[in-house]
C-alpha cells in the first residue's frame, strides 16, 4: 500500500481517537469529579476492549485486507484514544500529592482492567 495513504489512514484514525479521549476525559471529570483520573482509566479500559475485539477479528481473518483496518483503528484511533504517558503522569501526580492509596489504585485498575478488557474483547466475538 502507498505510504502516503497509510499515513493518512493513521492520521485520520488518530485524530478521531485523540478527540474521543479528550471528550471522554471531560465527561468523566464532569460526572465523577477531578479527584481521580477516571478519564484515563476509562479510555484505557475501553481501548483494551476494542483492541481485543480487533485482534480477534484479525486473527480469524474477518477482513479480506486487514491493513486499512489495522492502520485506521488499531494504530490510529486506538493509539490516539489510549495513553500510557497520561496514565504515568496521573500516577506520579497522585504520588506527589501524598495520595498513595489512589496512586496504587490507579496503577492496579489501569493494568488489571485494561488487560481484562482486552481479553474479554478478544473472546467476546469468538469462543474457543
C-alpha positions in Angstrom: 0.0 0.0 0.0 1.2 3.5 -0.8 3.0 5.0 2.3 1.2 8.4 1.9 -2.2 6.6 2.0 -1.1 4.6 5.1 0.0 7.8 6.8 -3.4 9.4 6.1 -5.2 6.4 7.5 -3.2 6.5 10.7 -3.6 10.3 11.0 -7.4 10.2 10.4 -7.9 7.4 13.0 -5.5 9.2 15.4 -7.4 12.5 15.1 -10.7 10.8 16.0 -9.0 8.9 18.8 -7.5 12.0 20.3 -10.7 13.9 20.2 -12.5 11.0 21.7 -10.0 10.8 24.5 -10.5 14.5 25.3 -14.3 14.3 25.2 -14.4 11.1 27.4 -11.9 12.7 29.9 -14.1 15.8 30.1 -17.2 13.8 30.5 -15.7 11.6 33.3 -14.5 14.8 35.1 -17.9 16.3 34.9 -19.7 13.1 36.1 -17.2 12.0 38.8 -15.0 14.9 39.6 -11.3 15.5 39.2 -10.1 13.8 42.3 -9.1 10.6 40.4 -8.1 10.2 36.7 -11.3 8.5 35.7 -11.0 9.7 32.1 -7.6 8.0 31.6 -8.9 4.8 33.2 -12.0 4.8 31.0 -10.1 5.3 27.7 -7.5 2.6 28.6 -10.2 0.0 29.6 -12.3 0.8 26.5 -9.3 0.8 24.3 -8.2 -2.5 25.7 -11.6 -4.0 25.0 -11.7 -2.6 21.4 -8.1 -3.8 20.8 -9.1 -7.3 21.9 -12.1 -7.3 19.6 -9.9 -6.1 16.7 -7.2 -8.6 17.4 -9.8 -11.4 17.4 -11.2 -10.2 14.1 -7.7 -10.1 12.6 -6.8 -13.5 13.9 -10.0 -15.0 12.5 -9.3 -13.3 9.1 -12.7 -11.5 9.4 -11.4 -8.8 6.9 -10.2 -9.6 3.4 -7.5 -7.0 3.7 -6.7 -6.1 7.3 -4.2 -3.4 6.6 -6.5 -0.4 6.3 -8.5 -1.5 9.4 -5.3 -2.1 11.4 -4.0 1.3 10.4 -7.1 3.3 10.9 -8.5 1.6 14.0 -5.5 -0.2 15.6 -2.7 2.3 15.1 -4.6 5.5 14.6 -7.9 5.5 16.6 -6.8 3.3 19.5 -3.3 4.8 19.5 -4.9 8.2 19.9 -7.5 7.1 22.4 -5.4 5.2 24.9 -2.5 6.7 26.6 0.3 5.3 28.7 2.0 8.6 29.1 -1.0 10.3 30.7 -1.6 7.3 32.9 2.1 7.6 34.0 1.8 11.3 34.8 -1.6 10.9 36.6 0.1 8.2 38.8 3.1 10.4 39.6 0.9 13.4 40.4 -1.2 11.3 42.8 2.0 10.1 44.5 3.4 13.6 44.7 0.2 14.8 46.3 0.5 12.2 49.0 -2.4 10.1 47.8 -0.6 6.8 48.0 -3.8 4.7 48.1 -5.1 6.4 44.9 -1.7 6.1 43.3 -1.7 2.3 43.9 -5.4 2.0 42.9 -4.8 3.9 39.7 -2.0 1.5 38.7 -3.8 -1.6 39.6 -7.1 -0.6 38.0 -5.5 0.5 34.7 -3.4 -2.6 34.3 -5.9 -5.2 35.5 -9.0 -3.7 33.9 -7.2 -2.8 30.6 -5.7 -6.3 30.3 -9.0 -7.9 31.3 -11.0 -5.8 28.8 -8.6 -6.7 26.0 -9.0 -10.4 26.9 -12.8 -10.1 27.0 -12.9 -8.2 23.7 -10.7 -10.9 22.1 -13.0 -13.7 23.3 -16.3 -11.8 23.0 -16.8 -12.5 19.4 -15.2 -15.9 19.0 -15.4 -18.6 21.7 -12.6 -21.1 21.5 
